Amino acid sequence: MKENRTMKEIILRSMYALIGVAILAFGAATLRVGQVGLDPYTAANIGIGAVLGLSLGVYQLIVNIIILGLVFIFGRKYIGIGTVINMVLTGFFIDFYTWIYTTFFPIKITLLSQGLLLVFGVVIFTFGASFYMSAKLGNAPYDAIAPIIVDRTKAQYRIVRVIQDIFFVILAFIFGGPVGIGTVINAFFTGPLIDFWNKKVSEPIIEKSVKEKVNN
């Protein structure tokens, strides 16, 4: 009986992680369509990959594997089904949503539309990141860095995440990655917004839902 309940909980949390990744990717696609700059990690990977003569997909895969190895050593509790879901599906979801935007909802790029897409994209991106992380089935390698540091230093998550993102913005700038206003805003607001979503929305919803459904 216990095994059945455990499996049911894993399935439920996997579903929430998948929903979170889908939402996150929609936010990223919104930023991409708005041409306002990519998130710090992707921007840095594009810049460094270009210098090394590697595509984003190849270089980011290499970096993810390296970071995943470090996460396995210092914080393996952050590795799980959610890690795989994020690593495998995020890119496909972003491409799919971008296709939806450009095919069915073509947007004329103006200062106003870019501003709206920027705000909407950042809010949706951070909520999706919070939702999949709150499923507690593992984080993407990049997203696991800040929690591991927090565990070891007891520092505030939002501060650690801001420092982490700023570091990658600097890397992106140095190596000529696509840095824009969206990149800078993501660097300063991703951590605080994820922290806000975690405490006020994602964790309460998921924990309450899982508890109710597993106990029924």
N, C-alpha and C positions, 0 to 999 in steps of 0.2 A: 504493500500500500504506500509506504514511504517513497519507494522508488518511482511509483506512478506519479505521486504528487511532485516529486523533484523534477521529473521529466516534463510535467505539465507547466511547472514554473519556468523551466528553461525555454520551452516553446513560446510561452507568453512573453518572456523577456526578449527572445530573439525577434518576435514580431514587433515589439516596441523599438528595438535597435534598428530594424529595417525601416520602420516608419521614420525614425529620426534621421537616418542616412538619406532617405528620399527627400525629407524636408530640407536638410542641410544642402543637398545638391541643387535643389530648386533655388535656394538663396544664392549659391555660387553662380548658377546659370544667369540669374538676374543681374548680378554684378558684371558678369562677362558680357551680356547683351548691352548693358549700359555703358560699357567701355570706360569704366571708372577706376580700373586697377584691380589686380587679383590679390588674393590673400597673401600674407607675407611668405608663407612656406612655398606656395606654388610659384610666386614671383621669383624667389631666390633660386628655386630649382630650374626654372626656365633660363635664368641668366647664367648660372654655373654650367648647366648642361650645354648651352650654346657655346660657351668658351671651350668646353671639352669636346665639342663636336658630337654631342649625344642628344637624342630627342628627349622631350620632357618625360615621356613614358618610361624610357629606358633608365634615365638618370634617377627619376623619382623612385623607381622600383629598387634600384641599388641603394639609395639613401634609406628607404623604408626598411629594407632588410638589415642594414647596419644598425639603425635605431632600434629595430625590433630585437636585435641581438642584445643591445644594451638594456632594453626594457626587460628582457627575459632574465638578465643577471640581477638588475637592481629593483625590479618591480613586476615580477611575473604575474602578480594578481591582476594586473591591468590587461593581460592578454587573454582573449577568449573568443567566442563565436563572433562577438561584436567587432573584434579586430579584423577578422576575415571579411565580414560583411562590409565594413568600411573600405578596406583596402581593395576589394574586388569590385564593388558595385558603384562607389561614388563617381568614378570617371564616366561610367556608362550612363548613370542617371543625369549627370551634368550635360553630356552630349545629347541625350534624349530631350531634356527640357529646353536646351538651346535650339534644337530642331523644331520643337513645338512653338517656341517664341518666334523664330524667324519665318516659319511656314504659315502659321495661322494668326499670329499676333505681331506682325512687323511693327517695330517702334521707330519713329523718327527721332533721331538723336538731337536733342536740343539741351540747353543748359537746364531747363526745367525738368525735362524727362530724365536726364542724368541724375539730378538731385533726388527725384522721387525714387528712381531705381536704386540709387545708392542707399538711401535710408531703408527702403523695403528689403533690399538684398541683405544688408547687415543684420537687420532684426531677424529675418527668416533663417539666415545662415547660423547665427548664434543660437537660436531656439532649437534648430535641428541638431546642432552639435551637443547641446545640453541634453536633449531628449534621448539621443542614442547613448550618450555617456551615462545617463541616469538609469538606463536599463541594466547597468552593472554586469555586462557580459564581455567586457574588454574594450579598450580604447584603440583608436588608430595610433600608430607609433608616435606621431608628432604630438597628438593630444595627451599621450601618456607621460610626456616629459614633465610638465608642470605638476601634476598630482604626485609624481615620484619625489620631486624636489620638496613639495609641501610636506609629504610624509616624513622626510628626513630632516627638515629644518623647522617645521611648524610655522612657516611663513604663510601669509595670506595668499590664497590661490590667485585672486585677481591681479595682485602685484607681480607674482612670479610669471603669470601668463603674459602680462604686458611686457615685461623685460624680455621674455622669450621671443615674442612677436617682433619687438623692436630690433632685436639682434638679427632676425631674419630679414627685416626690412633693410637694414644696413647692408647685409650680404647681397640682397637683390639690387640695391643701388650701386654697390661696388662693381658687381658683375654685369650690370646693364639689363637687369630683369625688368619686366613691365610694372614699374612702380607708379601708382596714381593716388589720387585722393582717397580712393577706396582702400588701398593698401595701408595708408597711414591711419585712417579711421579704424580699420580692422585691428591694427596693431595696438591702439589705445583702448578700444572698446570691446574687443572680443572677450577678454578675460572677465571684466566686470559684468558684461551682459550674460555670459554663460553662468557666472556665479549667481546672478539674479534669477535667471530661469531655473537653475538647479534648485534653489531654496524655495522659490515662490510657486513654481508650476510643475516642472518635470518630475522631480523626486516625489512630491506629494501625490501626484496623479498616478504615477507608475506603481509606487509602493502600495497605495490603497487598492488599486485595481488588481494587482497580483495577489495581494493578501485575500481579497474577497473571492476571487475566482479559484484560487488554489484551495481555499478552505471549504468551498461549496462541493 
